[in-house]
């Protein structure tokens, strides 16, 4: 996984979503 995925996860977490976009990337 790249750092981009980490940013996406933080963005989703900030949006109030309790999901882990593992498929993203």
mmCIF file as gemmi writes it, N, C-alpha and C atoms, coordinates in Angstrom:
data_model
loop_
_atom_site.group_PDB
_atom_site.id
_atom_site.type_symbol
_atom_site.label_atom_id
_atom_site.label_alt_id
_atom_site.label_comp_id
_atom_site.label_asym_id
_atom_site.label_entity_id
_atom_site.label_seq_id
_atom_site.pdbx_PDB_ins_code
_atom_site.Cartn_x
_atom_site.Cartn_y
_atom_site.Cartn_z
_atom_site.occupancy
_atom_site.B_iso_or_equiv
_atom_site.pdbx_formal_charge
_atom_site.auth_seq_id
_atom_site.auth_asym_id
_atom_site.pdbx_PDB_model_num
ATOM 1 N N . UNK Axp A 1 ? 0.845 -1.207 0 1 0 ? 1 A 1
ATOM 2 C CA . UNK Axp A 1 ? 0 0 0 1 0 ? 1 A 1
ATOM 3 C C . UNK Axp A 1 ? 0.872 1.245 0 1 0 ? 1 A 1
ATOM 4 N N . UNK Axp A 2 ? 0.436 2.23 -0.737 1 0 ? 2 A 1
ATOM 5 C CA . UNK Axp A 2 ? 1.199 3.481 -0.808 1 0 ? 2 A 1
ATOM 6 C C . UNK Axp A 2 ? 0.66 4.502 0.184 1 0 ? 2 A 1
ATOM 7 N N . UNK Axp A 3 ? 1.366 5.602 0.319 1 0 ? 3 A 1
ATOM 8 C CA . UNK Axp A 3 ? 0.943 6.646 1.257 1 0 ? 3 A 1
ATOM 9 C C . UNK Axp A 3 ? -0.383 7.253 0.82 1 0 ? 3 A 1
ATOM 10 N N . UNK Axp A 4 ? -0.682 7.153 -0.468 1 0 ? 4 A 1
ATOM 11 C CA . UNK Axp A 4 ? -1.946 7.708 -0.976 1 0 ? 4 A 1
ATOM 12 C C . UNK Axp A 4 ? -3.122 7.02 -0.291 1 0 ? 4 A 1
ATOM 13 N N . UNK Axp A 5 ? -2.989 5.724 -0.075 1 0 ? 5 A 1
ATOM 14 C CA . UNK Axp A 5 ? -4.058 4.966 0.568 1 0 ? 5 A 1
ATOM 15 C C . UNK Axp A 5 ? -4.268 5.471 1.98 1 0 ? 5 A 1
ATOM 16 N N . UNK Axp A 6 ? -3.169 5.792 2.658 1 0 ? 6 A 1
ATOM 17 C CA . UNK Axp A 6 ? -3.258 6.293 4.031 1 0 ? 6 A 1
ATOM 18 C C . UNK Axp A 6 ? -4.028 7.607 4.051 1 0 ? 6 A 1
ATOM 19 N N . UNK Axp A 7 ? -3.762 8.449 3.05 1 0 ? 7 A 1
ATOM 20 C CA . UNK Axp A 7 ? -4.457 9.747 2.974 1 0 ? 7 A 1
ATOM 21 C C . UNK Axp A 7 ? -5.943 9.518 2.738 1 0 ? 7 A 1
ATOM 22 N N . UNK Axp A 8 ? -6.263 8.55 1.913 1 0 ? 8 A 1
ATOM 23 C CA . UNK Axp A 8 ? -7.671 8.245 1.631 1 0 ? 8 A 1
ATOM 24 C C . UNK Axp A 8 ? -8.36 7.766 2.897 1 0 ? 8 A 1
ATOM 25 N N . UNK Axp A 9 ? -7.666 6.907 3.64 1 0 ? 9 A 1
ATOM 26 C CA . UNK Axp A 9 ? -8.246 6.385 4.88 1 0 ? 9 A 1
ATOM 27 C C . UNK Axp A 9 ? -8.51 7.516 5.853 1 0 ? 9 A 1
ATOM 28 N N . UNK Axp A 10 ? -7.562 8.44 5.95 1 0 ? 10 A 1
ATOM 29 C CA . UNK Axp A 10 ? -7.737 9.565 6.871 1 0 ? 10 A 1
ATOM 30 C C . UNK Axp A 10 ? -8.891 10.439 6.403 1 0 ? 10 A 1
ATOM 31 N N . UNK Axp A 11 ? -9.034 10.597 5.103 1 0 ? 11 A 1
ATOM 32 C CA . UNK Axp A 11 ? -10.106 11.434 4.561 1 0 ? 11 A 1
ATOM 33 C C . UNK Axp A 11 ? -11.459 10.8 4.897 1 0 ? 11 A 1
ATOM 34 N N . UNK Axp A 12 ? -11.546 9.482 4.726 1 0 ? 12 A 1
ATOM 35 C CA . UNK Axp A 12 ? -12.8 8.782 5.017 1 0 ? 12 A 1
ATOM 36 C C . UNK Axp A 12 ? -13.088 8.818 6.508 1 0 ? 12 A 1
ATOM 37 N N . UNK Axp A 13 ? -12.051 8.65 7.313 1 0 ? 13 A 1
ATOM 38 C CA . UNK Axp A 13 ? -12.222 8.682 8.769 1 0 ? 13 A 1
ATOM 39 C C . UNK Axp A 13 ? -12.696 10.067 9.184 1 0 ? 13 A 1
ATOM 40 N N . UNK Axp A 14 ? -12.157 11.095 8.544 1 0 ? 14 A 1
ATOM 41 C CA . UNK Axp A 14 ? -12.547 12.46 8.864 1 0 ? 14 A 1
ATOM 42 C C . UNK Axp A 14 ? -13.982 12.72 8.446 1 0 ? 14 A 1
ATOM 43 N N . UNK Axp A 15 ? -14.436 11.973 7.449 1 0 ? 15 A 1
ATOM 44 C CA . UNK Axp A 15 ? -15.798 12.155 6.966 1 0 ? 15 A 1
ATOM 45 C C . UNK Axp A 15 ? -16.781 11.444 7.892 1 0 ? 15 A 1
ATOM 46 N N . UNK Axp A 16 ? -16.244 10.666 8.83 1 0 ? 16 A 1
ATOM 47 C CA . UNK Axp A 16 ? -17.114 9.975 9.781 1 0 ? 16 A 1
ATOM 48 C C . UNK Axp A 16 ? -17.46 8.575 9.315 1 0 ? 16 A 1
ATOM 49 N N . UNK Axp A 17 ? -16.581 7.986 8.523 1 0 ? 17 A 1
ATOM 50 C CA . UNK Axp A 17 ? -16.847 6.64 8.023 1 0 ? 17 A 1
ATOM 51 C C . UNK Axp A 17 ? -15.928 5.64 8.711 1 0 ? 17 A 1
ATOM 52 N N . UNK Axp A 18 ? -16.513 4.573 9.214 1 0 ? 18 A 1
ATOM 53 C CA . UNK Axp A 18 ? -15.711 3.553 9.884 1 0 ? 18 A 1
ATOM 54 C C . UNK Axp A 18 ? -15.435 2.393 8.937 1 0 ? 18 A 1
ATOM 55 N N . UNK Axp A 19 ? -14.875 2.711 7.791 1 0 ? 19 A 1
ATOM 56 C CA . UNK Axp A 19 ? -14.563 1.661 6.827 1 0 ? 19 A 1
ATOM 57 C C . UNK Axp A 19 ? -13.093 1.736 6.437 1 0 ? 19 A 1
ATOM 58 N N . UNK Axp A 20 ? -12.531 0.596 6.064 1 0 ? 20 A 1
ATOM 59 C CA . UNK Axp A 20 ? -11.134 0.583 5.653 1 0 ? 20 A 1
ATOM 60 C C . UNK Axp A 20 ? -11.051 0.248 4.168 1 0 ? 20 A 1
ATOM 61 N N . UNK Axp A 21 ? -10.826 1.265 3.344 1 0 ? 21 A 1
ATOM 62 C CA . UNK Axp A 21 ? -10.74 1.076 1.889 1 0 ? 21 A 1
ATOM 63 C C . UNK Axp A 21 ? -9.486 0.32 1.488 1 0 ? 21 A 1
ATOM 64 N N . UNK Axp A 22 ? -9.443 -0.958 1.821 1 0 ? 22 A 1
ATOM 65 C CA . UNK Axp A 22 ? -8.263 -1.763 1.511 1 0 ? 22 A 1
ATOM 66 C C . UNK Axp A 22 ? -8.168 -2.003 0.004 1 0 ? 22 A 1
ATOM 67 N N . UNK Axp A 23 ? -9.315 -2.041 -0.665 1 0 ? 23 A 1
ATOM 68 C CA . UNK Axp A 23 ? -9.316 -2.307 -2.099 1 0 ? 23 A 1
ATOM 69 C C . UNK Axp A 23 ? -8.816 -1.11 -2.887 1 0 ? 23 A 1
ATOM 70 N N . UNK Axp A 24 ? -8.771 0.052 -2.242 1 0 ? 24 A 1
ATOM 71 C CA . UNK Axp A 24 ? -8.315 1.252 -2.937 1 0 ? 24 A 1
ATOM 72 C C . UNK Axp A 24 ? -6.804 1.245 -3.043 1 0 ? 24 A 1
ATOM 73 N N . UNK Axp A 25 ? -6.283 1.546 -4.237 1 0 ? 25 A 1
ATOM 74 C CA . UNK Axp A 25 ? -4.85 1.569 -4.413 1 0 ? 25 A 1
ATOM 75 C C . UNK Axp A 25 ? -4.484 0.525 -5.44 1 0 ? 25 A 1
